[in-house]
Amino acid sequence: MRQLTCVEICAGGGGQSLGLENAGFNHLAAVEIDPDACETLRFNRPAWNILEQDIHHFDGAGYRGVDLFAGGAPCPPFSIAGKQLGADDERDLFPRALRLVGECEPSAIMLENVRGLSTARFAGYREQVLGRLHDLGYEAKWQVLNASEFGVPQLRPRFILVAMKREAFRDFDWPQPIGTPPTVGETLHQAMAEKSWPGADAWAQKANGVGPTLVGGSRKHGGPDLGPTRARKAWLELHVDGKVLPTRRRRQ
């Protein structure tokens, strides 16, 4: 059986990449502008074609006919935690993604963003995206999915866009929730106990819930942590101190 292929933009440190790999996709290219994220990708998947570049300069024509075009475009243009500038935000990369879809001509498309994009405020924006995909020959739908409904101990709702060639889309069904996720303690207990930490068992029992959305930080907004005050408080209730995460200085 031929292995499915994908091109992924805004790959970050590889969260979605790992999911795609587990689903059976082989990365023809993983495009990411952040050097630290690219270093992480190269360390974990040295055989992949990691392209450290701005997608504004990425040419998708060389990947024409790929099975899946995927990515997680930057969230700040649509996040309720930001100004929700949408198309007026310099970080809105949906137009670039649609350009690449036209160049790659993939069989299917999967793009994810924050739930804020699903609100009435961006109804016109969503229609523009669907209209452009229709012009390119795709049937498309949006759906909010929460990671906690699919076995992940994290409240992470995401607005997912799936598009396929019209003849194939009629066979597509959204995945159904699989039930209550494991707790943070159950999921991370083995990792916490790897270095023979004597407190691992006790910690796992205390971390007996589902974590809030992992937000992190950006170079422009706040640096590395586990999110805003309310999120850090929720992590602390799970006995995870998310005020500041250690970083290392890159060699110049």
N, C-alpha and C positions, 0 to 999 in steps of 0.2 A: 504494500500500500504506500502511495506517495505521501511523504511527510508534508504537512501543512506549513506554509511560510508566512512570515509577518514582517512588517516594518513598523517600528514603534518610535514615536516622537515624544519629546519631553519625558524621557525614560526615567529621570531621577536616579535614585540609588538602586532601582530594580524591583520595587514592590509589584507593580503590574507585570513587569517582565517575568518574574517568577511564576505568576499566575498563568501567563500565556505559555510559558515553557511546560508547566504542569498539565496544561490543556492540550499539549501536543504540537505546539507551534515552534518552528525553527526561525530564529531571528536572522533575517538577511541584513538588517541594520537596526541599531538602537541609537537614536539621535538625542544628544543631551548637551547643553551649553555649559553646565557647571562643572569645573574641573575636579572638584572633590567627589561629586557623584560619579563622574566618569572613572575616576580612580577606583571607586568601590566596585563599579561594574566590571572593570578589567580584572580586578583581584578575584572576584567571584566567578567570572565567566571569561577567562582569557582567550577562548577560541572565538568569541563573538566579534562581529564587526561593529565596534563602538566608535561612533562619529562624534567627536567633541566639537560641535559647531552650532551656530545659531540656525534655527530652521528657516529663517528668512533667506539663507544662502544654500539651503539643502535642495538638491535637484532630485525630484522623485521619478523622473523619466527612466532612469536606469533600473527601476524596480517595477516596471510596468507588468501587470498581471499577477502581482503578489496576492496571496489568498486573503490576508487581513491587513488593514491599515489601522493602527491603534495608537492611543496616547491619552495622556491626562493634561490637557491644556491648563495654563495657570489659572488658579481659582480667584485671586483678588478682584478681578473685574465684576464678579457676580456674588461675592461673599457678603453675607449680612454683617460680618465683622468689619467690612471696609466701606468705601463710599459708593459701591455698586455703580461704577461709571460705564460698565458694559463696553460697547464699541468705542467709547471715548477713552478707554484706559489703554495705555501703551502696551500692557501685558496681555491684551486680548489677542489670542493666536488662532481663533477659529477661522478667520479669513485665510491665514497661511495654511491651516490644515486642509481647508477646502481646495485651495490651489494644488496642494500635494495629492489630494484624492484625484483631481483631474489629471495629474501627471502619472500617478501610479496605476490608475484604473483597477483598483483591487476588487476582489469578489465580494468582500464584506468590510465594514467599517465599525469600529467601536471606540467611542470617545467618552471620557468621563469628566465630570466637573462637580462643583458643590451644589447642594440642594437649592441654593439661592437662585440659580438659573431657571428653576422650575416655577418661580413665582410669576404673578400677573405682570409685574414690572417688566419682565423680559419676554412677554408673549410675542411681541412683534419681532424681536431678535430671533426667537426660536423659529418663527415662520420663515424668516429669511434664510436660515440655515437649511430648513427642510425644502424650501423652494429651490435653492441652489443644488441640493442633492438630487431633487427630482429632475432638474435640468440635465444632470450628469447620468441619469438613468437608474437612480436608486429609489427604493422604498425605504422609509425610515420612521422610527418611533423613539420617543423618550420614555424613560421610566426611572423613578426613584427606587433604589435598592439599598438596603442597610446591611453592612457586613455582619452585624450581630445576628442576622437571620440566616446566615450561611456558615455558621461554625466559627466565627472570629470573635474573640472576647473584647470587642471594641464597638462603641456606638458610632459608626461611621456611615452616615447616609450619603449616597452619591447619586447624582443625576446622570444616567447612562444613555447615550445615544447609540443605537444599533441600526445599521443600514446594510442592505444587500441589494443585489440586482433583483429586479421585480419578480422574475420567475422563481427565484430562490426564497424570497422573503415570506411567501405564503406558508412555508414549512417551518418558520421560526416561531418559537414560543419562549416567553420569558421564564427564567428558572423559578422554581417554587421554593419558599423558605423551608429549611430543614429542621427547625426547632430551636430549643434553648442552647446557646453556645456554652462552651466550658468557661470557667472563671479565669481571670488573669493568673491566679496562683497555680491552677491546674496546668495551664499552658506553659508557664515559665519555670515550673518547679525543677525540672530536670536541668535546665540551663543554669539556674541559680545554685544548684547543688554540685555542679561540675568540679569546682575547685575545693570541694569538701567543706563548704561553708556550713557550720553547725546549726545556723539559724534558718536553713532553707525550709525545713518542714514546718516550723512555726510560722514563717512568713507566708508560705503558700496557703495555710489555713486562714490567715488574716486577709489575704488578697482574694477574698471570696466573692468577687463581683466582676462586672464588665466595665472596662475602662472607657473614658470619654474619647472623643475623637483625637487622634494624634495629630497635632498641628505643626509642631516644630517652629522654626523661625526662618526668616529670609535675610539676605544681606542688607536689604533696605529696612526691614521691620523687625528689630528686636533680637536677632541672633538665635542661637540654638537653645530651646527649652521645650517643655511639653505643652505649650499653649498659654492662653490668657489666665487670669487669676482664678476664675471659676473652674477651669479645667485642671489647673494645678492642685486646687483644693480637692477635687474629686480624686485625683491620683493619690493625694496624701491619705485619703480615707482608705485606699488600698495599700497603704504603707509603701508608696513610691514617691520619693522626693523629686519633683520635676522642676524645681526652681531654676537650676542651671545645670546643663550637661557639659561634661569636660570636652574640650576641643584641643587640637594640637596645631601648632603653627606650621604651615606648609613651607618647605624650603624654597627660597627665592632662586 
